[in-house]
Each structure stands twice: as C-alpha cells, then as structure tokens.
Amino acid sequence: MSEWKKVCLVNDIPQLGSRRVARAIGLDVAVFRNDQDQVFALLDLCPHKGGPLSQGIVFGTSVACPLHNWTIDLEGGCARAPDAGCTQKFSVRVADGAVHLDAIEMATLALDLRAPRAGPGATTGATGDQSFSVQTPHTA
C-alpha cells in the first residue's frame, strides 16, 4: 500500500521543466512536467554518465540529458534506442493540483547510488582516500 507525500504543487514545476526533491538518504528525485501537464518522477541521474536529468530539456514524455543529449523516457526511466540503460522511476499522484510521491519508494529505492564526481579530485577518490596514486605534474 502506498503512503503519499505531498512535495509541491503542479504549478510549482515549470511547464517543460522540473524540480528536484531532496531525500534524507540517496540522490534527489527529479519531478518533471510536460506541455500536457503530465507529471513524472525519476532519480536525478542519467544512466549514461550520471548527468542531472533535472537540468535537461523536457519534450513530450521524454527528457534530454544535459550532458550528452541521451533521451530518457519519463514514463519508464529508460533511454530510448539506440542508447541503453535505465534510471529509477518513482510513482507520482496528482490530486487537487498537488504532486505527491510515494513515501515508501522515496525511502527505499536507489539509495546506494552516488552522484558522479567532477573536477580535480575526481580521479583521486574521496578526500583522504589513499587507495589512488596520483602522478606528479610534469615540469619543464
């Protein structure tokens, strides 16, 4: 049985846009609204390279990942061919203009995934992690 949690109003989500919903544990959930006022929810993580789907462009029932333009189906969370891979889908209910997510799913699904790291420390592991060796930069 689902336990629904109100997260925002439909009008709080820009048409052809999204909002992020933070979770106590795990990555954020992206809630999308298309031009037909349909609402969808996916883990805010592209299955390709981990791009933030919440920053993508919504069209029809799809979102284009902002990093490499993969098209992700908003209804099921899977990439459209020729690409392959899926991100976690979350159940959504819209009632009286409010968007609700399943609280049990929010607390239990896809908790073990981490956001990709970028920048100078991306290849050296977490701060203080000595399991990676880092080469000294070349000097002339």
Secondary structure, DSSP 8 states (H G I E B T S, - for coil): ---EEEEEEGGGS-TTEEEEE--SSSS-EEEEE-TT--EEEEES--TTT---GGGSEEETTEEE-TTT--EEETTT-BB-TTS--B--EE-EEEETTEEEEEHHHHHHTT-S------STTTTS-STT--SS--------
